[in-house]
């Protein structure tokens, strides 16, 4: 089983009233939010690196 299948099964075990499709949707949406958050964090980090490199004095 894949990681997403394991998470779906865990969610179904915890909330038996959910259907499998609902559980898949919940897990997928959570993964998308996590990807978005990671991308934003990476973009912010890259922007800080560029800004710091631009402000660094050049050796003579």
C-alpha positions in Angstrom: 0.0 0.0 0.0 1.1 3.5 -0.6 1.5 6.2 2.0 -1.8 7.9 0.9 -3.6 4.6 1.2 -2.3 4.2 4.7 -3.5 7.6 5.7 -6.9 7.0 4.1 -7.3 3.8 6.1 -6.2 5.5 9.3 -8.8 8.2 8.7 -11.5 5.7 8.0 -10.6 3.7 11.2 -10.8 6.9 13.2 -14.0 8.2 11.6 -16.1 5.2 10.4 -18.9 7.4 9.2 -16.7 8.8 6.3 -16.8 7.2 2.9 -13.6 6.2 1.2 -14.0 8.9 -1.4 -14.5 11.6 1.3 -11.4 10.3 3.2 -9.4 10.4 -0.1 -10.6 14.0 -0.7 -9.6 15.1 2.8 -6.1 13.6 2.6 -5.6 15.0 -0.9 -6.6 18.5 0.2 -4.3 18.3 3.2 -1.4 17.3 1.0 -2.1 20.2 -1.4 -2.1 22.7 1.6 1.2 21.2 2.8 2.7 21.5 -0.7 1.6 25.1 -0.9 3.0 26.0 2.5 6.4 24.3 1.6 6.5 26.2 -1.7 5.8 29.5 0.1 8.5 28.8 2.6 11.0 27.9 -0.1 10.2 31.1 -2.0 10.6 33.2 1.1 14.0 31.5 1.8 15.2 32.1 -1.7 14.2 35.7 -1.6 16.1 36.2 1.6 19.2 34.5 0.1 19.1 36.8 -2.9 18.6 39.9 -0.8 21.5 38.9 1.5 23.8 38.2 -1.5 22.9 41.6 -3.0 23.7 43.4 0.3 27.0 41.6 0.9 30.0 43.8 0.2 32.1 42.6 -2.7 35.7 41.6 -2.0 38.3 43.8 -3.6 
